[in-house]
Amino acid sequence: MNAAYSAPPEVGRWQQRALIVGVVFTLLFAVGAFLDRAQFFHSYLVAYLFWTGIALGSLAILLLQHLTGGAWGLVIRRILEAATRTIPLMAVLFVPIILGAHQIYPWTHHEEMSKTPALEQKARLYLNLPFFSGRAALYFAIWILTAYLLNKWSQEQDRTADRRFTKRMRMTSAPGLLLFVLTVTFASVDWAMSLNPDWFSTIYGLLFVIAWALSALALAIAAMSFLTSREPMSRIVRPNHFQDLGKLMLAFVMLWAYFAFSQFLIVWYGNLPEEIQWYLPRLRGGWGVIAVGVILFHFAFPFLLLLSASLKRNPRKLVMLAGLILLMRFIDLFWMIAPEFTPESFHVSWMDVVAPIAMGGFWLAMFAWQLRKRSLMPTNDPQYDSLLAQAQAPAHAEH
Amino acid sequence: MADEKDKPGSGEEYGADDIEISASPRLPLPTSPRPRVPVSSLYGVMAEFDNPSHLVAAARRTYEAGYRRINGYSPYPIEELWEAIGFHHTRLPLIVLIGGIIGGLGGFLMQYYLSVFDYPLNVGGKPFNSWPAFIPITFETTILSAAFAAVFGMLALNKLPQPYHPVFNAPNFRLATRDHFFLVIEANDPLYDHDEVVLFMKSLEPKEVTDVEV
């Protein structure tokens, strides 16, 4: 039964190509480390947060679909599981951030931090390298454990068809999701918000949760569309599955806009110097142009297009929109992080482009490798039979 | 069920079991050579099923047979049914979209008019047209108006409220709110021919086939 849903040979070819791209661009990126050490780590951080976001967002959606059930979750479950098995890779890739922390985080500069008592206390109690590294280790331990358990039970379910595993995965997903939101909130404060130790926003963590879930969903839709155009997934996936994924993407786009705007509105209305200092450089000059681009192409354009039911049912159109959203996710992340390093004026380095491609090559290679390891459908899930029945029903209503 | 073919034309009831039906005027019995049924007095022919998958399968076959003026009735929503009876497109999404646009524009312009023309107030030195502050209310009025458009648009497209509907003339139809499932081919279907429709419906193996009067 499992051989019926083994990945098409193209996945193996893509794995090779991604690996080659990863190696070539990593060599190129390594040259940058000698040319401009600070820029190297700045670019590294943005690329890292982007790809880690996809791995962790996949974990979030995996937890979510175990709780809600539904055919949309069943058809992308193996894609999400493969993505969560890349989290250990991202844990290893966190090491350069600790090594380059002095280039990235202002709180590592003691003379700067001792200027005001508040900052001095923050640095002493919370934002210091040993505690920062220890917290990161804890986050990764929690994420890897959650991903490991869900992957293991899913495999057991494939092997034994035992209903116990279905229940166990669901029972783990509820606390897992709570824990996920908490850990991502802390991680986003540590890894991104602490770039500006004076500034804080309480919705920042949720903004990262939804942004990462959105980028993971966009990648899952792209992978899904790639697999559905080939055997064996073309036998089971129907336009209404893409419609459900499209609906979810619309909801995520709206939720992202809601969180991002909520943060802006409160800061704009309060108009306090210590709060607006985060937005001022980001809304001026070149950064301001990017901000408008993010509003238009991260929210308005996808929002309007995703209202259309026929677009959501068309995998080829939906995958183009998913690609746009992935690109805009990266640009939004760049807009959130990079102005901390060059607040005076817009600045983009060639390394900002090379770094995400280098890391993405390795990430995608590992993702494809993990995807090939298991059957693409959890055929022993209790929901599988109704999915199969639906796929075999006369399709006269599909158009 | 075996004997149902042996009892053609027993008034408005063509069913298998001897469920007694009364209080509705009898239709003219079919007479040879060509039975004349006063089609104008009929709303359609109804088939009764006792499980949803049977209804969906029957609806699919009915649609495939070319009938278009068909409708299914069930105690609860059946997702496959609307596809099976060929009900693809509704104008409701468009109505909701228009409702949302009117609500959004209306909400924003109301605030703009109030804060800029009608009663301009200097709040903390902010411009009168403080559009970021208008967004939450614009969002709310968009949702409110779209929701109203959805509810009232749905009612209007379904021609509700409808104090009278012919299907309630069918004696067993009260079970449609409990545990029975019904399929009706309406008399205004282009392919409608009473005897053929009755024969066709029997071929779907329902519990019962009944005429529905207007």
Interface residues (C-beta under 8 A of the other chain):
Chain A: F261 F264 L265 W268 Y269 N271 L307 A309 A393 P394 H396 A397 H399
Chain B: R60 Y63 E64 E80 E83 A84 G86 H88 P93 L97 G124 K126 P132 A133 I135 P136
